[in-house]
C-alpha cells in the first residue's frame, strides 16, 4: 500500500474570468497531520471542495487518487462513502436538534423502515467519548458552547468511519482553551490512524502541530515542507505565502502624535434583560486622538457587549448607569445611527452575519452606511457612489475585478477590507474594531495593521478588540483587560506582556 493516502495531480479549476487552481499537486501521507496554508484567495478551500465533491468530477481537470484509486466524486456523499469528511468554519449543525440527532443526521441507524433511536443514542455516546466530550447526548446543540459544537462536528465525522478528516479554520472562533483542546484531539486522532488536513491562518498552531506544511499562492503549489526533516519557522511560512519576507508582522508606526482624550466611558453598567443579569459593571475606559487602545480578555469577558452597548445599543441591553463623553461633550446614543452621526463607528466581529450584505456588490456595501453623503435631491448620485467605491478599492487594496463584484464571492481578507471601507466612508472620529483580523491570512493582516497605523497618524482614535494576545500587544499603545464584565487592569505597551495580561484576564 502506498505511503500516500491522497494524491491530487495537476488539479485545475476555473470560474468565469478566474483560474482558482492552476495545475496544483498535493500529496498527503497516511496518518499525518498536513497543514495547508496560503493567503485568502490562494485556492485552499477550492482545492478541498474539489476533493470533497462539492465541485464534482467534470468541473475541474486533473486526478484525485485516494487509497491508490482514481476517484470521480460526483457529490459530497461519494467522498464520504470513501471515508473523507470535511468540517467547515461555519458549522453544519441543526441547533434545535439533539446532539445524537445531529451526529447521525443524514446517515441514520435504521431498524427496518424506522430509525433505531436507542442504538443511535448508544453509538452517539461511544463516539462522543472518542472526542472527549462528556455531555448528555440528548442535549440540544444550541445549548453547547462553540468549542463543544466543534467537537460534535468531529464526532459526526467519526461516526462515518472517517479516514481523512479535513478541518477548515477549526480554531477561528474558539478561545485559547478550546483551541488547545481541539489541537490535542487532532493529535489523538492521528494516533488512532485518522489522517488530518488542516487549513489555518494561525501560524503558531501550524508550527506546533504539522507533520507537513504545503503552501499555496495564487492558485498554485509553492512548496511542501516536512517538519521532521527541518524545523519550519513562522517567518519561512510567511515568505512562501506572500512571496516576500515580512520582518515584523506588526508594522511600526512612523510617528506617534497622541493627543487629548477623544472618547471616555465612565461607570458603564449594563444588564441583559433576556438573561436577567448584569453583564458589564462600572467600566471606565478612554482613548486619545491618534491612539490605538487594545481591549483584551477571555471569551465571555464582555468585550463585544461593551462595544455594542456603546455603539447605540442595537442588541437592546439595559444601560443602568454610565456616561459617554466625546471630545469633552456628554453624549447619548439611542441607536447606532446616533453614534455614527456623532463620529463613532463599529466594525463587527461577524462580517458575514452583521457587517456585510453578501448578495450585494462592493459598491453597495461601501456606501450603505453613509447614503446621506451621496444624496442629490431625492436620489443617489450614482457617479459619485462609483467614485467613492473605486477610491476605497484602490486605497486599501481590495482585490476584486471591479466594484460590481458580489461581496459573497470575495476572500475573507477582502470582505474585511470592504467592511472597513464602509465605516471609513462615514469619516469616524472613533473606530471600534472587533476581531479585525479573524479568519484572514497574514498578508491581509499586515495590510490592515498598516491601515490602522495610517488612520491613527491622521488623528483617528481606535479601540481594538482581539482574542489574539500577540496582536493586541503588537498593535496597542495602551490596553485594558476585561474579566467577567469588569476592567481588571490597564497597561501601557511598554509594561504589557503575555503573563501580566493573562493574570488580569482570569482575575474576576
VEXMARDREN-527483 format. One record per residue (C-alpha): residue number from 1; residue in one letter; x, y, z. Coordinates in pm, whole numbers, plus 50000, padded with zeros to 5 digits. Each point is the difference from the previous one (the first is absolute). Example, Ala and Ser with C-alpha at 12.3 -4.5 7.8 and 13.67 -1.06 7.14 Angstrom:
# VEXMARDREN-527483
[1 "a" [51230 49550 50780]]
[2 "s" [50137 50344 49934]]
# end
This chain:
# VEXMARDREN-527483
[1 "x" [50000 50000 50000]]
[2 "x" [50128 50350 49911]]
[3 "x" [50136 50226 50273]]
[4 "x" [49762 50265 49864]]
[5 "x" [49629 49979 50084]]
[6 "x" [49931 50290 49762]]
[7 "x" [50154 50136 49682]]
[8 "x" [49843 50288 49809]]
[9 "x" [50173 50023 49664]]
[10 "x" [50001 50305 49770]]
[11 "x" [49670 50135 50133]]
[12 "x" [49873 50301 49806]]
[13 "x" [49671 50172 50083]]
[14 "x" [49865 50307 49824]]
[15 "x" [49712 50235 50070]]
[16 "x" [49883 50265 49753]]
[17 "x" [50299 50231 49955]]
[18 "x" [50203 49839 50280]]
[19 "x" [50235 49699 50013]]
[20 "x" [49961 49902 50366]]
[21 "x" [50230 49696 49980]]
[22 "x" [50283 49974 49749]]
[23 "x" [50153 49654 49963]]
[24 "x" [50008 49936 50376]]
[25 "x" [50176 49690 50134]]
[26 "x" [49930 49900 50359]]
[27 "x" [50106 49679 50179]]
[28 "x" [49905 49889 50352]]
[29 "x" [50173 49716 50185]]
[30 "x" [49795 49738 50178]]
[31 "x" [49951 50081 50369]]
[32 "x" [50151 50350 49998]]
[33 "x" [49876 50348 50091]]
[34 "x" [50042 50202 49683]]
[35 "x" [49950 50378 50022]]
[36 "x" [49892 50188 49689]]
[37 "x" [50079 50371 50012]]
[38 "x" [49985 50303 49776]]
[39 "x" [49851 50345 49973]]
[40 "x" [49625 50047 49962]]
[41 "x" [49920 49923 49639]]
[42 "x" [50304 49774 49960]]
[43 "x" [49775 49703 49916]]
[44 "x" [50004 49796 50323]]
[45 "x" [49624 49971 50047]]
[46 "x" [49945 49949 49627]]
[47 "x" [50247 49708 50002]]
[48 "x" [49820 49840 50296]]
[49 "x" [49662 50048 49830]]
[50 "x" [50136 49815 49698]]
[51 "x" [50122 49722 50228]]
[52 "x" [49673 49971 50191]]
[53 "x" [49774 49999 49692]]
[54 "x" [49848 50345 50047]]
[55 "x" [50155 50080 49662]]
[56 "x" [49917 49670 49836]]
[57 "x" [50189 49797 49743]]
[58 "x" [49986 50167 49662]]
[59 "x" [50016 50356 50135]]
[60 "x" [50380 49987 50038]]
[61 "x" [50293 49832 49825]]
[62 "x" [50254 49769 50161]]
[63 "x" [49979 49686 50214]]
[64 "x" [49909 49923 50359]]
[65 "x" [50169 49681 50120]]
[66 "x" [49870 49877 50336]]
[67 "x" [50128 49676 50151]]
[68 "x" [50166 49915 49671]]
[69 "x" [49691 50039 49780]]
[70 "x" [49902 50287 49770]]
[71 "x" [49672 50147 50127]]
[72 "x" [49718 50169 49811]]
[73 "x" [49799 50159 50280]]
[74 "x" [49669 50130 49872]]
[75 "x" [49878 50119 50341]]
[76 "x" [50097 50038 50366]]
[77 "x" [49828 49668 50066]]
[78 "x" [50245 49828 49762]]
[79 "x" [50305 50132 50186]]
[80 "x" [49846 49919 50341]]
[81 "x" [49938 49644 49885]]
[82 "x" [50375 49966 49943]]
[83 "x" [50079 50136 50348]]
[84 "x" [50064 50371 49931]]
[85 "x" [49828 50254 50227]]
[86 "x" [50030 50379 49999]]
[87 "x" [49915 50237 50286]]
[88 "x" [49955 50362 49899]]
[89 "x" [50057 50312 50209]]
[90 "x" [49622 50059 49994]]
[91 "x" [49878 49689 50181]]
[92 "x" [49731 49793 49827]]
[93 "x" [49793 49911 50306]]
[94 "x" [49627 50033 50065]]
[95 "x" [49972 50201 50324]]
[96 "x" [49654 49878 50099]]
[97 "x" [50087 49632 49965]]
[98 "x" [50172 49791 50266]]
[99 "x" [50367 49906 49987]]
[100 "x" [49926 49639 49902]]
[101 "x" [49757 50111 49726]]
[102 "x" [50268 50232 49858]]
[103 "x" [50270 49732 50009]]
[104 "x" [49793 49755 49796]]
[105 "x" [49813 50257 49789]]
[106 "x" [50004 49876 49640]]
[107 "x" [50128 49651 50085]]
[108 "x" [49746 49884 50252]]
[109 "x" [50018 49659 50167]]
[110 "x" [49697 49813 49873]]
[111 "x" [49793 49711 50133]]
[112 "x" [49804 49897 49698]]
[113 "x" [49822 50313 49882]]
[114 "x" [50032 50184 50332]]
[115 "x" [50289 50174 50174]]
[116 "x" [50143 49800 50289]]
[117 "x" [50028 50281 50254]]
[118 "x" [50129 49782 50283]]
[119 "x" [50292 49877 49790]]
[120 "x" [50056 50356 49873]]
[121 "x" [50040 50131 50357]]
[122 "x" [50236 49714 50093]]
[123 "x" [50217 50053 49691]]
[124 "x" [49997 50378 50047]]
[125 "x" [50120 49957 50359]]
[126 "x" [50287 49781 49878]]
[127 "x" [50113 50246 49738]]
[128 "x" [49973 50293 50243]]
[129 "x" [50248 49818 50225]]
[130 "x" [50246 49992 49708]]
[131 "x" [49993 50381 49986]]
[132 "x" [50012 50031 50381]]
[133 "x" [49662 50172 50022]]
[134 "x" [49823 49897 50321]]
[135 "x" [49646 50132 49949]]
[136 "x" [49648 49862 49983]]
[137 "x" [49949 49901 49633]]
[138 "x" [49635 50104 50025]]
[139 "x" [50100 50364 50064]]
[140 "x" [49913 50244 49723]]
[141 "x" [50303 50117 49805]]
[142 "x" [49904 50365 50048]]
[143 "x" [50073 49963 50372]]
[144 "x" [50365 49911 49938]]
[145 "x" [50287 50248 49974]]
[146 "x" [50173 50049 49666]]
[147 "x" [50294 49779 50104]]
[148 "x" [49774 49709 50089]]
[149 "x" [49797 50048 49682]]
[150 "x" [50326 49958 49810]]
[151 "x" [50054 49669 50183]]
[152 "x" [49649 49886 49900]]
[153 "x" [50093 50068 49637]]
[154 "x" [50310 49783 50039]]
[155 "x" [49793 49730 50172]]
[156 "x" [49763 50012 49702]]
[157 "x" [50295 49941 49767]]
[158 "x" [50132 49712 50212]]
[159 "x" [49658 49837 49997]]
[160 "x" [50044 49958 49624]]
[161 "x" [50324 49803 50040]]
[162 "x" [50211 50289 49875]]
[163 "x" [50347 49929 49862]]
[164 "x" [50089 50353 49890]]
[165 "x" [49869 50291 50207]]
[166 "x" [50018 50352 49852]]
[167 "x" [49974 50291 50246]]
[168 "x" [49952 50347 49850]]
[169 "x" [50106 50269 50253]]
[170 "x" [49891 49781 50295]]
[171 "x" [50121 50239 50273]]
[172 "x" [49895 50331 49841]]
[173 "x" [49702 50046 50233]]
[174 "x" [50145 49826 50307]]
[175 "x" [50155 50144 50313]]
[176 "x" [50351 49905 50112]]
[177 "x" [49896 49700 50214]]
[178 "x" [49762 49855 49740]]
[179 "x" [50265 50043 49731]]
[180 "x" [50258 49809 50206]]
[181 "x" [49746 49727 50070]]
[182 "x" [49919 49964 49631]]
[183 "x" [50366 49983 49897]]
[184 "x" [50063 49730 50260]]
[185 "x" [49702 49807 49863]]
[186 "x" [50139 50022 49646]]
[187 "x" [50324 49848 50129]]
[188 "x" [49803 49720 50167]]
[189 "x" [49811 49930 49677]]
[190 "x" [50334 49969 49824]]
[191 "x" [50100 49731 50253]]
[192 "x" [49673 49821 49919]]
[193 "x" [50091 49992 49629]]
[194 "x" [49794 50295 49876]]
[195 "x" [50179 50217 49745]]
[196 "x" [49930 50373 50039]]
[197 "x" [50023 50294 49763]]
[198 "x" [49975 50331 50186]]
[199 "x" [49958 50343 49844]]
[200 "x" [50097 50280 50237]]
[201 "x" [50131 50356 50007]]
[202 "x" [50134 49960 50353]]
[203 "x" [50367 49936 49935]]
[204 "x" [50085 49912 50362]]
[205 "x" [49749 49714 49983]]
[206 "x" [50137 49883 49667]]
[207 "x" [50362 49983 50116]]
[208 "x" [49888 49823 50319]]
[209 "x" [49791 49727 49840]]
[210 "x" [50097 49941 49635]]
[211 "x" [50195 49703 49867]]
[212 "x" [49995 50154 49652]]
[213 "x" [49918 50355 49888]]
[214 "x" [49891 50077 49643]]
[215 "x" [49980 50360 49881]]
[216 "x" [49770 50117 49721]]
[217 "x" [50031 50343 49840]]
[218 "x" [49783 50139 49721]]
[219 "x" [49851 49657 49930]]
[220 "x" [50333 49821 49963]]
[221 "x" [50208 49769 50221]]
[222 "x" [50304 50191 50130]]
[223 "x" [50161 49737 50222]]
[224 "x" [49951 49717 50250]]
[225 "x" [50214 49988 50315]]
[226 "x" [50060 49692 50216]]
[227 "x" [50032 50121 50359]]
[228 "x" [50174 49677 50105]]
[229 "x" [50290 50073 49766]]
[230 "x" [50035 50366 50094]]
[231 "x" [49828 50230 50249]]
[232 "x" [49780 50246 49812]]
[233 "x" [49976 50357 50131]]
[234 "x" [49707 50240 49977]]
[235 "x" [50220 50242 49803]]
[236 "x" [50072 49727 49742]]
[237 "x" [49629 49923 49958]]
[238 "x" [49920 50371 49959]]
[239 "x" [50270 50040 49735]]
[240 "x" [49853 49720 49789]]
[241 "x" [49641 50116 50058]]
[242 "x" [50042 50363 49897]]
[243 "x" [50300 49964 49768]]
[244 "x" [50219 50233 50204]]
[245 "x" [50146 50025 50347]]
[246 "x" [49809 50193 50265]]
[247 "x" [50244 50084 50278]]
[248 "x" [49737 50114 50249]]
[249 "x" [49638 49890 49962]]
[250 "x" [49904 50297 50221]]
[251 "x" [50130 50302 49806]]
[252 "x" [50155 50278 50203]]
[253 "x" [49825 50335 49988]]
[254 "x" [50208 50272 49838]]
[255 "x" [49892 50262 50253]]
[256 "x" [49786 50008 50309]]
[257 "x" [49806 50321 50049]]
[258 "x" [49774 49898 50286]]
[259 "x" [49778 50288 50105]]
[260 "x" [49717 50077 50240]]
[261 "x" [49732 49754 50106]]
[262 "x" [49750 49955 49718]]
[263 "x" [49758 49748 50152]]
[264 "x" [49947 49925 50367]]
[265 "x" [49763 49744 50151]]
[266 "x" [49923 50047 50372]]
[267 "x" [49843 49757 50246]]
[268 "x" [49835 49798 49719]]
[269 "x" [49765 49735 50141]]
[270 "x" [49775 49789 49779]]
[271 "x" [49742 49723 50051]]
[272 "x" [49881 49737 49754]]
[273 "x" [49619 49993 50045]]
[274 "x" [49972 49662 49826]]
[275 "x" [50248 49830 50233]]
[276 "x" [49885 50211 50292]]
[277 "x" [50351 50082 50120]]
[278 "x" [50264 50270 49998]]
[279 "x" [50253 49951 49719]]
[280 "x" [50214 50313 50045]]
[281 "x" [50083 50163 50332]]
[282 "x" [50145 50346 50053]]
[283 "x" [50221 49999 49689]]
[284 "x" [50231 50302 49964]]
[285 "x" [50201 50040 49680]]
[286 "x" [50138 50276 49780]]
[287 "x" [50178 50037 49668]]
[288 "x" [50202 50298 49880]]
[289 "x" [50029 50154 49655]]
[290 "x" [50263 49816 49798]]
[291 "x" [50000 49700 50236]]
[292 "x" [49930 49629 49963]]
[293 "x" [49852 49859 50320]]
[294 "x" [49976 49621 50026]]
[295 "x" [49718 49828 50185]]
[296 "x" [50101 49649 50107]]
[297 "x" [49834 49722 50196]]
[298 "x" [49889 49640 49977]]
[299 "x" [49688 49906 49806]]
[300 "x" [49695 50107 50200]]
[301 "x" [50182 50285 50172]]
[302 "x" [49752 50253 49856]]
[303 "x" [50213 50175 49736]]
[304 "x" [49751 49981 49713]]
[305 "x" [49709 50074 50233]]
[306 "x" [50183 50314 50110]]
[307 "x" [50063 50112 49642]]
[308 "x" [49640 49941 49891]]
[309 "x" [49851 50170 50303]]
[310 "x" [50211 50311 49929]]
[311 "x" [49922 49992 49626]]
[312 "x" [49631 50085 50036]]
[313 "x" [49911 49674 50174]]
[314 "x" [49847 49810 49702]]
[315 "x" [49957 49684 50210]]
[316 "x" [49763 50167 50246]]
[317 "x" [50203 49969 50320]]
[318 "x" [49889 50201 50303]]
[319 "x" [50255 50270 50080]]
[320 "x" [49953 50060 50372]]
[321 "x" [50274 50262 50051]]
[322 "x" [50289 50171 49829]]
[323 "x" [50104 50288 49776]]
[324 "x" [50144 50035 49651]]
[325 "x" [50218 50310 49955]]
[326 "x" [50109 50075 49642]]
[327 "x" [50251 50282 49949]]
[328 "x" [49909 50147 50337]]
[329 "x" [49624 49991 49939]]
[330 "x" [49760 49764 50173]]
[331 "x" [49806 49808 49733]]
[332 "x" [49732 49732 49985]]
[333 "x" [49950 49745 49724]]
[334 "x" [49647 49858 49989]]
[335 "x" [50074 49806 49681]]
[336 "x" [50303 49928 49778]]
[337 "x" [49907 50285 49763]]
[338 "x" [50049 50247 50288]]
[339 "x" [50350 49862 50064]]
[340 "x" [50088 50015 49630]]
[341 "x" [49883 50361 49969]]
[342 "x" [50215 50097 50299]]
[343 "x" [50305 49827 49853]]
[344 "x" [50012 49655 50162]]
[345 "x" [50011 49689 49776]]
[346 "x" [50007 49629 50086]]
[347 "x" [50148 49730 49775]]
[348 "x" [49822 49676 50092]]
[349 "x" [50185 49679 50088]]
[350 "x" [49743 49816 49784]]
[351 "x" [50061 50151 49658]]
[352 "x" [49782 49746 49818]]
[353 "x" [49705 50012 50239]]
[354 "x" [49995 50364 50112]]
[355 "x" [50264 50196 49812]]
[356 "x" [49923 49946 49632]]
[357 "x" [49719 49926 49757]]
[358 "x" [50158 49703 49824]]
[359 "x" [49758 49988 49705]]
[360 "x" [50076 50363 49914]]
[361 "x" [50306 50146 49828]]
[362 "x" [50298 50189 50142]]
[363 "x" [49858 50338 49901]]
[364 "x" [49673 49940 50185]]
[365 "x" [50175 49878 50315]]
[366 "x" [50238 50297 50019]]
[367 "x" [49733 50265 49953]]
[368 "x" [49716 49854 50210]]
[369 "x" [50106 50151 50335]]
[370 "x" [50026 50355 49866]]
[371 "x" [49745 50046 49722]]
[372 "x" [49931 50356 50121]]
[373 "x" [50343 50096 49868]]
[374 "x" [49891 49888 49651]]
[375 "x" [49652 50149 49993]]
[376 "x" [49913 50228 49713]]
[377 "x" [49648 50120 50060]]
[378 "x" [49787 49691 50050]]
[379 "x" [50240 49763 49825]]
[380 "x" [50355 49870 50033]]
[381 "x" [50280 50144 49788]]
[382 "x" [50108 49670 49847]]
[383 "x" [50309 50145 49831]]
[384 "x" [50126 50127 50335]]
[385 "x" [49915 49663 50160]]
[386 "x" [50216 49827 49737]]
[387 "x" [50283 50248 50056]]
[388 "x" [49990 49948 50377]]
[389 "x" [49997 49620 49970]]
[390 "x" [50285 49998 49746]]
[391 "x" [50198 50236 50222]]
[392 "x" [49981 49763 50298]]
[393 "x" [50059 49695 49779]]
[394 "x" [50329 50154 49890]]
[395 "x" [50108 50163 50327]]
[396 "x" [49962 49692 50221]]
[397 "x" [50077 49747 49726]]
[398 "x" [49671 49808 49973]]
[399 "x" [50088 49722 49756]]
[400 "x" [49703 49954 49765]]
[401 "x" [49937 50035 49624]]
[402 "x" [49779 50305 50064]]
[403 "x" [49778 50168 50259]]
[404 "x" [49706 49813 49843]]
[405 "x" [50133 49669 50136]]
[406 "x" [49767 49836 50254]]
[407 "x" [50155 50014 50346]]
[408 "x" [49901 49637 50069]]
[409 "x" [50245 49892 49728]]
[410 "x" [50299 50176 50158]]
[411 "x" [50259 49843 50227]]
[412 "x" [49972 50061 50374]]
[413 "x" [50279 50259 50000]]
[414 "x" [49840 50200 49721]]
[415 "x" [49657 49978 50165]]
[416 "x" [50157 50150 50312]]
[417 "x" [50151 50282 49795]]
[418 "x" [49655 50076 49854]]
[419 "x" [49856 50012 50352]]
[420 "x" [50277 50239 50105]]
[421 "x" [49941 50218 49693]]
[422 "x" [49628 50019 50087]]
[423 "x" [50078 50148 50338]]
[424 "x" [50286 50222 49882]]
[425 "x" [49751 50160 49761]]
[426 "x" [49802 50135 50298]]
[427 "x" [50323 50183 50101]]
[428 "x" [50001 49896 50367]]
[429 "x" [50193 50161 50281]]
[430 "x" [49998 49673 50195]]
[431 "x" [50021 49661 49829]]
[432 "x" [49922 49688 50206]]
[433 "x" [50151 49691 49836]]
[434 "x" [49861 49669 50130]]
[435 "x" [50229 49709 49900]]
[436 "x" [50124 50191 49692]]
[437 "x" [50223 49719 49868]]
[438 "x" [49800 49689 50093]]
[439 "x" [50021 49731 49731]]
[440 "x" [50225 50192 49761]]
[441 "x" [50351 49929 49880]]
[442 "x" [50325 50152 50113]]
[443 "x" [50038 50221 49692]]
[444 "x" [49653 50153 50040]]
[445 "x" [50065 50040 50375]]
[446 "x" [50312 50202 49926]]
[447 "x" [49804 50226 49765]]
[448 "x" [49730 50058 50264]]
[449 "x" [50262 50073 50269]]
[450 "x" [50167 50250 49765]]
[451 "x" [49662 50162 49933]]
[452 "x" [49935 50029 50374]]
[453 "x" [50335 50173 50047]]
[454 "x" [49924 50239 49717]]
[455 "x" [49660 50089 50147]]
[456 "x" [50132 50083 50345]]
[457 "x" [50286 50200 49847]]
[458 "x" [49722 50212 49846]]
[459 "x" [49846 50053 50345]]
[460 "x" [49736 49727 50018]]
[461 "x" [49944 49811 50327]]
[462 "x" [49981 49620 49983]]
[463 "x" [49874 49747 50254]]
[464 "x" [50107 49649 49894]]
[465 "x" [49836 49690 50147]]
[466 "x" [50195 49683 49927]]
[467 "x" [50025 49646 50133]]
[468 "x" [50354 49974 49861]]
[469 "x" [50223 50123 50280]]
[470 "x" [50312 50049 49782]]
[471 "x" [49789 50225 49774]]
[472 "x" [49886 50219 50290]]
[473 "x" [50353 50024 50137]]
[474 "x" [50144 50069 49656]]
[475 "x" [49757 50276 49897]]
[476 "x" [49883 50180 50316]]
[477 "x" [50139 50318 50152]]
[478 "x" [49810 49911 50315]]
[479 "x" [49767 49718 50094]]
[480 "x" [49722 49914 50241]]
[481 "x" [49927 49648 50121]]
[482 "x" [49645 49881 50071]]
[483 "x" [49873 49709 50206]]
[484 "x" [49637 49917 50082]]
[485 "x" [49875 50337 49879]]
[486 "x" [50246 50219 50191]]
[487 "x" [50331 50168 49923]]
[488 "x" [50265 49814 50199]]
[489 "x" [50305 50187 49881]]
[490 "x" [50154 50268 49778]]
[491 "x" [50351 49974 49853]]
[492 "x" [50220 50209 49775]]
[493 "x" [50157 49826 49701]]
[494 "x" [50338 50023 50174]]
[495 "x" [49876 49825 50316]]
[496 "x" [49777 49739 49838]]
[497 "x" [50098 49637 49946]]
[498 "x" [49807 49676 49959]]
[499 "x" [50039 49892 50363]]
[500 "x" [49870 50329 50142]]
[501 "x" [49704 50010 49761]]
[502 "x" [49897 49639 50066]]
[503 "x" [50024 50052 50376]]
[504 "x" [49759 50294 49967]]
[505 "x" [49773 49810 49759]]
[506 "x" [49933 49722 50251]]
[507 "x" [49955 50238 50292]]
[508 "x" [49624 50043 50040]]
# end
